[in-house]
Amino acid sequence: VKLTKAGVGEKTTKMKLYSDSETSIHAALFQHDLSHHNLDMKEQEEVNIITLDNYCKENSVAKVNLLKLDIEGFEVNLLGHGKHDLSMFDEIIIEIHDLYLILNHESRKIYTKFFENLFLCDTSLIFS
């Protein structure tokens, strides 16, 4: 197991990570309105964002048995318009919080491309 202090996204960059406190378990790369849970996502820190493809190349990862994505609404950014070679993953577990992310016109195109690419390889997809 290798820990890497970085987020994963469509391109290598830096982004703000929002949370309600320094020790919070609630954090995201966009500012959620969680006032209905009495949370104010006012804390910010800059984090490095890397691509999954580059991470695998730089760390000589040729095959992944299980990829679990629980990235708080950032799935569309990670999927990156279907650019990733999904054949390296045996299984992908993806948690999607908001159905509107799939129903949004632009997001729907990205998810469609993701599913098309997924069906071209021998990868299982599990929603949680």
Secondary structure, 3 states (H helix, E strand, C coil): CCCCCCEEECCCEEEEEEECCCCCCCEECCCCCCHHHCCCCCEEEEEEEEEHHHHHHHCCCCCEEEEEECCCCCHHHHHHHHCCCHHHEEEEEECCCCHHHHHCHHHHHHHHHHHHHHHCCCCEEEEC
